[in-house]
Amino acid sequence: MTLSPGHHEGDGRAREASGPRCPSDDELLCAATHVSDAVHDGRLDLEEAGRLLSATYRARSRRELDDLVHDLVAEQAEPTSSGDRAFYVWAAVRVTIFAATAAVLLFAVLHALSPS
């Protein structure tokens, strides 16, 4: 059965008489969540988020919806943020300093214990 735009079938999805399928409520919510996460992470300001949310809920096809949030999803998929990288770099520096200090102390103890 072909549905008119905006008319929902039992599975929560809508299909247009011809052309791409309209995004479901779950897909719209998922896109809105990506926008919200980007604001929370500081990747979007509120003005841009408002523009994206308005466009999200006006989207008439899945492709249009995907195009709106594609960059946000790609940015979110990065394994670590710059803050995380800085943390790991600083942790590596601390471990290196600790290892060097331990090596110097071990050398001093071994040198003190060796018969002269």
N, C-alpha and C positions, 0 to 999 in steps of 0.2 A: 504494500500500500504506500503510495506517494503522499507525503504530507506537505502542507503549505508552510512557508517560512514562519518560524516561531511556534508552530504547533508541535507539542512534545508527545512522543510515543511512550509506552510504558517503561522503557529502559532509560529514560531521561535524556535521550538524544533527539535532535530535530534534524529533519532533512528537507531541503528545498526541492521544489518540483523539478528543477534542472540546475545543474551546477554543483559547487562544493557544499558539503554538509555544514550546517551552522554549528558553532561550538556548543558543547553541553554545559550545563551549570557547573559540573565538576571541573571541566577544562577552564572555564572562566575563573572559578575560584582558585585553581592552581596558578593561573597567570597572575591574578591579583596577589597571591601569596609571594610570588617571585618579586613583584614590585615592592611589596611590604618588606621583604627580606633585604632588598637593595637599599631601602631607606634606612633600615635598622643598621646595616653594615656601613652606612655612610657613602654608598656608591651613587645614590640619587638624592637630590634635594626635594623638598616637599612640593615645590612648583612643578618640577618634572614628573614626580610621582603622580600628582593630580592629573596631569595631561595624559600620562600613560594609562591610568585607571579609567579615565573617561573613554579613551580610545579602546581599551580592553572590552568594556561593556557595550561599546558600539560595534564591535567586530561582528561581521556577518559570515565569516568563514574561518575554518581552522587555520588556513594558510595566513590569513590576515592576523589572526591571534598569535601564531607562531612568529611571524615577522616582528610583532611588537615587543615580544619578550625574549627573542633569540639571544640578544647581546647580554641580557641579564642572566640568563641560564648559563651562557658560556663563561661569564665572569665568575659566577657562583661555583662553577665546576673546577676552578683553579684549586690545586691541592692546598696551598697555603697563601695567606695574605702577606703583605709586606711586614706587618707587625709580627706574624708568626716567624717569618724568616729572620727578623732581627732577634727574636727570642732564641732561635736555634743557633745563630751565629754567636751571640753572647754566651750561650751555654757551652759551645765548642771552645771559646776563648777561656772560660773558667776551667774547663776540664784540662786544657793544655797547660794552664798555669799550675793547676793542682799536680798534674803529672810531673812537670819540671821541678816543682818544689819537693815532691816525694823523692825524685831521683837524686836531687842534691842532698837531701837529708840521709838517704840510704848510703850514698857515697861517703858522707861524713861519718856515719856510724861504722861502716865497714873499715874506713881508714883508721878510725880511733881504735878499733878492736884488733887490727892487724899487728903482729909483732914487728917491731922496728929493729 
